[in-house]
Amino acid sequence: MKLSPEASKRIGTAMAEAMAKAAKGQKEGAGIAAGIGAAAREILAAVEDEVSELRTRADALEAHGVKYCGVHQRAMAYTRGDVVTHGGSGWIVVADKTTATPGDSSAWQLMIKGAK
């Protein structure tokens, strides 16, 4: 799993702080475990935040799904996940919103190529 830049920075900072606390603790005779425990809690919190954000994004994607809209109509606006037939082929919208014609815009992706 690739973490966001914010989560990576947060984890890196926690690890640096834990190492500093552990080194200070060794000099002062205190336990290293306290610094490591604090770092582990910060790392776990960062990972939990990242997973929560990914779950939210996945739920939003799954909520819309794919919807067949019939034959493409020039006057209609389509949103991500809408599927149409055009020129004998099946096309799906991969942009947030489009009024472009399938095949003329990167907002559409060919799903099923029709026979010629």
N, C-alpha and C positions, 0 to 999 in steps of 0.2 A: 504494500500500500504506500503510495506517495503522499506525504503530508503536505499541507499548505505551507507557504513560506512563513506565515505567522506561527503555526504550530511548531515548525522546525526551529524557529528562532526561540520560542518559549522553552522548548526542550533543551536546546543548546545552552541557554542562560541558566536553566535549572541545574544542568550538569556542571557547568563552570562554578556556580555558587556552591554546589555540594562538594566539589573537589576543594574549593577554598576553605569551606567549613571543616572538612575532614583534615586538611593540613593544619589548620589552626587548632583543631581539637587534639591532634597528635602532640603538638607543641605544648598545649596546656594540660595534657593528660586526660582530656575528656574523650568520650567514645566517638569513634568514627560513625557508628551506627546512626546517630542522630542526623548527621549531614546526609548520609545515604538515604535514610528514611524520608527526609524532607524532599530530596530530589526525586525519589520514586513517586511520592504523592503528586508532585508537580507534573512529572512526565505522564502519569496516569490521567490526571485532569486534562492535560493537553490532548491526549489521544481520545479520551471520552468526548471532548468538545468536537474534535474532528469527525468522529464517528457519528455524532448527533447531527452535524451539518450534512454529512453524506446521506444519512437516513432521510432527512428532510427533502433533499434534492431528489432522491430515488422515489419517495412518496409522491412528489409533484409530477415526476415523469410518468409514473404508473397510473396516476389518477386520470390523466388525459387519454393515454393509450392511442390506439389507431382507429380512425373512423373513415369508412368508405362514403364518399360524397357523390358518387356517380360520375357522369361525364363532365370533364372540365368545362366551366363556364367563365368566359372572360370577365364578366361583370361581378364575379363573386370573389371575396377575400377568403383566403385559406390560412389555417394556422397549423403549427407543428403537429404532425401525426395524421393530418388529413390525407386521404388517398383518393386519387381520381384516375379515370381512364382518359387517355388522350392519344390520338393517332394509333390506336390499337394496342397501346402499352399501358402498364400500370405505373403510376408515379406517386411518391410520397413527399410531403412538405418536410424539409429538414431545418427551415428557418422559423423564427418566431411567428412571422406573418408575411404573406405575399399575395400580390394580385397578378404576378407574372405568369406567363404561359409555361407549362412544363417543357423542358428541353431548351428554353431560352434563358434560363436563370439558374444560378447555383442554389436557389431556394428549394429546388426540386431535385429529387434523386430517383433515377429509374429503378423500379422494383422488379417489374416483369416486362421483358421485351416482347412485343407483339410479332407475329409472323408477317413476312413480306411476300 
